[in-house]
């Protein structure tokens, strides 16, 4: 698997829309995997304070040295997450991505996965792409993508603080 736009397209990902222009109604409702990636020639500028919402009374901002340590100059994929069906079966890609966008606009989240994205200036220019897949394949797929990324780059994508794992 190549973690490039072409590699992701070849692997079945669609979308590749800037976060600032994304119409969530065009995102499929099904379960799947999604990525946030840097457009060509993106140069990171780190904000002192995240634009993301507060989670359980905790500020999502990290010190700049932590952000720099997480950054990979050679990688375009910045975050790789999953969108499951939820306990009531009404979640999926559309809702997960919309909540991710809302989180970046300061709304309180139900979790704070990918929060480092919202400490980048010009985060709205980042691209989001998705791949629908069956709910029972998500945990393994996320773990496999993370393993492949770590194998290629030596660590997780910039905004992934926790490695995906299969549930046994």
C-alpha positions in Angstrom: 0.0 0.0 0.0 1.3 3.4 -0.9 0.3 6.2 1.4 0.0 8.7 -1.5 -3.1 10.1 -3.2 -2.5 7.7 -6.1 -1.9 4.8 -3.8 -5.1 5.5 -1.8 -7.1 5.9 -5.0 -5.8 2.6 -6.3 -6.8 1.1 -3.0 -10.4 2.3 -3.3 -10.5 5.7 -1.6 -12.7 8.4 -2.9 -13.3 12.1 -2.1 -10.0 13.9 -1.7 -11.9 17.1 -0.8 -10.5 20.0 1.2 -11.9 20.1 4.7 -13.1 23.7 4.3 -15.1 22.9 1.1 -16.5 19.5 2.2 -20.2 19.0 1.9 -20.8 16.2 4.4 -24.0 15.2 2.6 -21.8 14.0 -0.3 -20.0 11.6 2.0 -21.5 8.1 2.0 -23.4 7.0 5.2 -21.8 3.5 5.2 -19.0 2.4 7.5 -15.4 2.7 6.5 -11.9 4.1 6.8 -11.0 7.7 6.2 -7.8 9.7 5.9 -6.8 13.3 6.2 -3.9 14.2 4.1 -1.8 17.2 3.2 -2.2 18.7 -0.3 0.9 19.2 -2.5 3.5 21.6 -1.1 1.8 21.9 2.3 4.1 23.3 4.9 3.0 22.9 8.6 2.6 26.0 10.8 1.6 25.0 14.3 -0.9 27.0 16.2 -0.3 27.7 19.9 -4.0 27.0 20.6 -6.0 24.3 18.9 -9.3 25.3 17.2 -10.8 22.0 18.4 -13.4 21.7 21.0 -12.7 21.0 24.7 -13.0 17.3 25.6 -14.0 16.4 29.2 -12.8 19.9 30.4 -9.3 19.2 28.8 -7.7 21.6 26.2 -6.8 19.6 23.1 -3.7 21.8 22.5 -0.2 20.3 22.7 3.1 22.2 23.0 4.8 23.0 19.7 7.7 20.6 20.4 5.3 17.7 20.7 3.6 18.7 17.4 7.0 19.0 15.7 8.0 15.6 17.1 4.9 14.0 15.6 5.3 15.6 12.2 6.7 13.6 9.3 8.1 15.7 6.5 7.9 12.7 4.1 4.3 11.7 4.6 1.2 13.1 3.1 -1.2 11.1 5.2 -1.7 12.9 8.5 -4.5 10.9 10.1 -6.1 7.6 9.4 -9.3 6.7 11.2 -12.4 4.5 11.1 -16.1 5.1 11.1 -18.1 2.3 12.5 -21.8 1.8 12.8 -22.1 2.9 16.4 -24.2 1.1 19.1 -27.5 2.1 17.4 -26.3 1.5 13.8 -26.7 5.1 12.8 -23.1 6.3 12.5 -20.7 5.7 9.6 -18.5 7.9 7.4 -20.8 10.8 7.0 -21.5 11.3 10.6 -18.0 10.6 11.8 -16.4 13.1 9.3 -19.1 15.7 10.1 -18.3 15.3 13.9 -14.6 15.6 13.0 -15.2 18.9 11.2 -17.4 20.1 14.0 -14.7 19.3 16.5 -12.2 21.4 14.5 -14.7 24.3 14.6 -14.7 24.2 18.4 -17.7 22.0 19.2 -17.2 19.6 22.1 -16.5 16.1 20.8 -17.5 12.6 22.0 -13.8 11.7 21.6 -10.7 13.6 20.4 -9.1 11.3 17.8 -7.1 13.3 15.3 -7.0 16.4 17.4 -3.6 17.4 16.2 -5.1 18.3 12.8 -6.8 21.2 14.4 -3.5 22.7 15.7 -2.3 23.3 12.1 -2.8 26.7 10.5 -4.6 26.2 7.2 -6.1 22.9 8.3 -9.1 23.6 6.0 -6.8 23.0 3.0 -6.1 19.4 4.1 -7.9 16.8 2.1 -10.3 14.1 3.3 -10.8 10.8 1.5 -12.8 7.7 2.5 -13.2 4.1 1.6 -16.4 2.2 2.4 -16.1 -1.3 3.9 -18.0 -3.7 6.0 -18.2 -2.9 9.7 -16.8 -6.3 10.7 -13.6 -5.5 8.7 -12.9 -2.1 10.1 -10.8 -2.9 13.2 -8.5 -5.2 11.1 -8.3 -2.7 8.3 -7.4 0.2 10.5 -4.8 -2.0 12.3 -3.4 -3.1 8.9 -3.2 0.5 7.6 -1.4 1.6 10.7 1.0 -1.3 10.6 1.7 -0.6 6.9 2.3 3.1 7.6 4.6 2.4 10.6 6.5 -0.1 8.4 7.0 2.6 5.8 7.6 5.7 7.9 8.7 4.3 11.3 5.8 5.8 13.3 2.1 6.5 13.1 0.6 9.4 11.0 1.0 12.8 12.6 -2.5 13.0 14.2 -2.8 9.3 15.2 -1.8 9.1 18.8 -3.0 5.5 19.3 -2.4 2.6 17.0 -5.5 0.7 15.7 -5.8 -2.8 17.0 -8.1 -5.8 16.4 -10.5 -6.7 19.1 -10.3 -10.3 20.2 
